């Protein structure tokens, strides 16, 4: 199904409005001169670790310890991520190195 040019324009405008709404809404709901509500502070503290945990579980859900390579690339990459995070405390470095090591292990070793 092909969309006409006007439909594409409307779609882009709607997506732009939705993106702008998600960017500006927090500033409208919680202006700088008012104290931030406690539940927002709580969510800001607990949601990042919860999301990371869900992503880790989701990415490891299909590995098999019974089939070759017995989840070895995943476990080695995760170990590297943990060591780097404890050592350097830099999430970007840990994620990039873990991803690169996992890909290299899959392509060159296993």
C-alpha positions as CSV (number, residue, x, y, z in Angstrom):
1,X,0.0,0.0,0.0
2,X,1.5,3.3,-1.1
3,X,0.8,6.5,0.7
4,X,0.3,9.8,-1.1
5,X,2.6,12.7,-0.6
6,X,0.0,14.5,1.6
7,X,-0.4,11.4,3.8
8,X,3.4,11.2,4.2
9,X,3.5,14.9,5.2
10,X,0.7,14.4,7.7
11,X,2.5,11.4,9.1
12,X,5.8,13.3,9.5
13,X,3.9,16.2,11.2
14,X,2.2,13.9,13.6
15,X,5.4,12.2,14.5
16,X,7.2,15.5,15.0
17,X,4.4,16.7,17.2
18,X,4.5,13.5,19.3
19,X,8.3,13.8,19.7
20,X,8.0,17.5,20.7
21,X,5.3,16.6,23.2
22,X,7.5,14.0,24.9
23,X,10.3,16.6,25.1
24,X,8.3,19.6,26.4
25,X,5.7,17.9,28.6
26,X,8.0,17.4,31.6
27,X,8.9,21.1,31.6
28,X,5.3,22.0,31.5
29,X,4.2,19.6,34.2
30,X,7.2,20.2,36.5
31,X,8.4,23.8,36.1
32,X,11.8,24.7,37.6
33,X,10.5,26.9,40.4
34,X,8.4,24.1,41.9
35,X,9.8,21.2,43.9
36,X,9.9,17.9,41.9
37,X,7.3,15.4,43.3
38,X,8.6,12.5,45.3
39,X,7.2,9.9,43.0
40,X,9.1,11.4,40.1
41,X,12.3,11.3,42.0
42,X,11.6,7.7,43.1
43,X,11.0,6.7,39.5
44,X,14.1,8.4,38.3
45,X,16.1,6.4,40.9
46,X,14.6,2.9,40.3
47,X,13.6,2.8,36.6
48,X,17.1,2.9,35.1
49,X,18.3,-0.3,36.9
50,X,15.0,-2.0,36.3
51,X,15.1,-1.3,32.5
52,X,18.7,-2.5,32.4
53,X,17.8,-5.7,34.2
54,X,14.9,-6.3,31.7
55,X,17.2,-5.7,28.8
56,X,19.8,-8.1,30.1
57,X,17.1,-10.8,30.7
58,X,15.6,-10.3,27.3
59,X,18.9,-10.5,25.5
60,X,19.8,-13.7,27.3
61,X,16.5,-15.5,27.0
62,X,17.4,-17.6,24.0
63,X,20.8,-18.8,25.0
64,X,21.3,-22.5,25.5
65,X,23.7,-24.1,27.9
66,X,23.1,-27.5,26.2
67,X,24.1,-26.6,22.7
68,X,27.5,-25.5,21.5
69,X,29.1,-23.0,22.3
70,X,27.3,-23.5,25.6
71,X,26.7,-19.8,26.2
72,X,30.4,-19.2,26.4
73,X,30.5,-16.0,24.2
74,X,27.7,-14.4,26.2
75,X,29.2,-15.2,29.5
76,X,32.6,-14.0,28.5
77,X,31.2,-10.7,27.2
78,X,29.1,-10.2,30.3
79,X,32.2,-10.9,32.4
80,X,34.1,-8.2,30.5
81,X,31.2,-5.8,31.0
82,X,31.1,-6.4,34.7
83,X,34.9,-6.0,35.1
84,X,35.0,-2.8,33.0
85,X,32.1,-1.3,34.8
86,X,33.6,-2.0,38.3
87,X,37.0,-0.8,37.1
88,X,36.3,2.3,35.0
89,X,32.7,3.1,36.0
90,X,31.9,4.1,32.4
91,X,28.7,2.6,31.0
92,X,29.4,3.6,27.4
93,X,32.8,1.9,27.5
94,X,31.4,-1.2,29.2
95,X,28.6,-1.6,26.7
96,X,30.8,-0.9,23.6
97,X,33.5,-3.2,24.7
98,X,31.0,-6.0,25.7
99,X,29.2,-5.7,22.3
100,X,32.5,-5.7,20.4
101,X,33.9,-8.6,22.3
102,X,30.7,-10.6,21.8
103,X,30.7,-10.0,18.1
104,X,34.4,-10.8,17.7
105,X,33.9,-14.0,19.8
106,X,31.0,-15.1,17.6
107,X,32.7,-14.2,14.3
108,X,36.3,-15.3,15.0
109,X,36.3,-17.9,17.8
110,X,33.0,-19.8,18.0
